[in-house]
Each structure stands twice: as C-alpha cells, then as structure tokens.
Amino acid sequence: MFGTLRTLINGANARTEERVRDIYSIELIEQKIREATTSLKAAKVSLAGLIQRKRSEERQAEALQTRIADLVIRTKEAVAQGEETLAMEAANAIATMENEFIVREETIRRLESRVLRLEGSVETAHRRLTDLKQGAIAAKSVRREQALQTRLGHTGGLSTGAMDEAEELISQVMNRDDPFEKSEILREIDAGLNHETVADRMAAKGLGASTKTTAADVLARFK
C-alpha cells in the first residue's frame, strides 16, 4: 500500500518537475550558460597562472645557464693559473647550479604538459559554450513563435478555440430545419389525417369534378 503511494507520489513529482523545467526552460538554459561562462573564466585564469609560472621557470633556467657558462670560463682560467682553491669553489657552485637547472627543466616539462591539457580543455569548453549560446538564441526564437501561435492560432487571425466555436455555430445555422417547410409538412399530415386529400387525388385521376381551379378552367371562361 505505502509502496504504491510512494510510487504514485514520485511519479507526480517527476511530472511536476518536467512541467516546471519546460515552463522555465529558457531561464534554466541561460542560468547554465552563466555557470559555464563562470567556469570557463576560472579555467582561463588557471591557465594564465600556469603559463606565467612556466615562463618564470624558463627565465630562471636561462639565467642559470648564463651563470654556469660564465663560471665554466672562469674555472678554466683559475685552473690554468693554478688557483686550485678558487677553481674548486667554482666547481662546487657549477655543480649546484647544474642540479638546480635539472630540477627547473623537469618543472618546466610538467608545467608544459599541464598547460597543453588545460589549453585543450579551455578550447573545447569555449567551442561548446559558443554552441550553447547559439542554441539558446534558437530556443528563444522557437519559444517566441510558440507563444505567438498560442495567442493568435496557426492561421494568425483567430485562436484555434475561437475558430472551432465559429465553425460549430455556422454548422448549426446551416443545418437548422426550415420552419416554413416544417409547417407545410405538418399541414400535409393533418390534411391526410382528415382525409382532405382523397378527393384531390381522385379528381387528378378524372374521377368527378376538379376540386381546384386550374389554368385551363380560367382560359375556358374567355372562350
């Protein structure tokens, strides 16, 4: 019993939700587009941040390369001049910077991979959002046309209900019984019941005198 009621209630709620979604479909579409636009903006901001970090790492890596190249030249000169202490100190600095350069190169590669993935996602989202906006314009046009047809009817003049009612009234008038014809039929029925037509039918057969004046009777008067 309760399971059946729960099923009926769930079905009624689902139908109500469908009607509400249909009525407010344009508003829902616009809201979803706003949400998608906000998400796309956030993704663009994230992408800009990743690109900025990648460029920063690249600049620092280039600076390290420049410093390493300079120290390599100086270290060679120190070794050539017998400055072993300075040469060793420079060698330690070069080793440290080379290790840092390796780390920065790995960071740059990871950032490049993340930038490429996010760029693809942003590009796809941008295309879909453009399609959604165009679809929303089409949906609004269809909804306006549907509203206009509801108000004016498909012929553009009268509403469908008014046209149906007018057609029904015309049919009633055209099919209404002719009151004059009906009275004549009633008179004929009454005459038959009173046997008033028997003499007329017999006279038409030449049995006895005519019960009605004919055109031949009128002409005979002038002869």
N, C-alpha and C positions, 0 to 999 in steps of 0.2 A: 504493500500500500504506500508506504513512505518512499520506497524506491521509485514507484511510478510517479508520485507527486514531484519528487526531486527531478526526475527526467523531464516532466512537463514544465517545471519552473525553469530549468536550464534551457530548454528549447525556446520558451517565451523570452528569456533574457537574451538569447542569441539572436532571435528575430528582431528584438528591440534594438540591440546593438547594430545590427545590419541596417535597420531603417535610419538610425542616428548617423551612422557612417555615410549612408547615401545622401542624407539631407545636408550634412556638413562636409561632404567630400572635398569641395574646393578649399574650404578653410583648413581641413586636415592636410591637403596637398601643400598648401602654402606654408603651414607650420613645419612640415617635414623638410621642405626646401630650406626654410630658415635654419633648421637644425643641421642639415647637411652643409649649408654655407658656413655655419659657425665651426663645424668640424674641419672643413677644408681650410679655413683660415688658420686654425690651430696647427694643422699639419704643415701648412706653408711656413708658419713661424718656427716649428721644429726643424724643418728642412733648412731654413735660413741659419738657424743656430748650428746645425751640423756642418754646413758649408763654411761658416765662419770659423769653427774650430779646426776644420781640415786646413783651411788657408793659413791659420795661425801656426799649426804644426809644420806646414810646409815652409813657412818663413823661418821658423826656428831651426828646421833641419838644414835649410840653405845656409843660415848663419853658422851652424856648427861645421858644415863642410868648408866654409871660408876660413874659420878659425883653425880647423885641423890642417888645411893646406898651408896656412901661414906658419903654424908650429912645426910642420914637417920640414919646411925650408930652413927654419931657424935651428932645428935639431941637427940637421945635416951640417950646418955651419959650425955648431958647437962641437960636434964630433970631430970635424975637420981641424978645429983649433984646439982640440984636447980638453975642452970644457966638459969633462965627464959628468960632474955633478949637475950642471945645468941641462946637459943632454938627457940625463936620467929623469930629472924633474919634468922636462918637456915630454919625454916618452910616457910618463905616467899620465900627464894631462891629455895627451893624444889618445891613450887607451880609454880613459874615462869618457872623453867626448865621442869616441867611436862607438862605445857601448850605448851611450845616450842616443846617438844617431840611429842605431839599430832599433832601439825601443820606439823612437819617434817614427821611423819608417813603418813599423808594424802598426802603430796607432793610425798613421795616415792611411794604410791599406784598409783597416777596419772601418774608418770613417768613410772612405770612398765606397765601400760595399754598402754601408748604411745609407749613404746619400743616394746611390743608384736605386736601391729598393724603395726609399721614400719618394724619390722623384717619379718612379713608375706608379706608385700608389696615388700621388697627387695628380699626375696626368690623367689616370683612369678616373679618379673622383671628379676632376674638372669636366671631363667629357660627359660623365653620367649626370652631373649637375646641370650642364648645358641642355642635355636631352630632357631632363626633368622640367626645366623652366619652359622649354618649348612645348612639352606635353601639357603643362599647366595652362599655357595660353590656349591650346587647342581645347582642353577640358572646359575652360571658362566660356569659350565660344559655343561649344555644344550645349552647355548648361543654359546660356542666354537664349539660344534657339529653342530649347525645350520649354523654357519659361514663357517665351513668346507664343509658341504653339499652344501651350496650355491656356493662355489668356484669349487668344484670337481664334483658335481652331486651325486645322490644317489648311483650310481654304483662305485663311487670312481675313475673313469677314466676321462670321458668327462663331460662337463657341460650338463645339460638337453637340453639347446638350441642347442648346437653343435650336440648332438646325434639326435635330431629331424631333423636337417638340413641334416645330413648324411643319415638318413633313407629315407628322401624325395628324395635325389639325387639318391640313389640306386634304389628306385622305379621308378624314371623317366627313368633310363638307362634300367632297366629290361623290362619296358612296352613300350619302344620305338619301333616303326614299323620297320620291316626288310626292308631295301631299295631294296635288291635284289628281295624279294618276291613281293614287290610292283611293281617293273618294269616288272616282269613276268605277273602279273595280268593286267597291262596296255597293254602289248603286246597281251595278250589274248583278251582283249576288242577290241583293234584295228583290230585284225585278224577277230573277229566276225563281226565288222562293215564292213570290206572289203569282207565279205563272203568267206574268205580263208579257213575256217574250214568246209564248206559244203561238199567239195569233200572228205576230210578226213573222215568225218562221214559216207558218202555213201560207200567209199572203205571198211571201217570197217564192213559194212553190206554185203560185197561181190558184191556190185554194181559197176562194172567196175574194171579197173586195180588199183592196190595199188598205193597210192601217195608217199609212203615211203618205203625204203628198209628195209626188216625185216631179222632176223636171218635165217629164212627158205630160203629166197632168196639167202643168202650168201652160205649156205650149198649146195644148188642146183647147184651152179657153179662147185663144186668139184666132182660131180657125172657124 
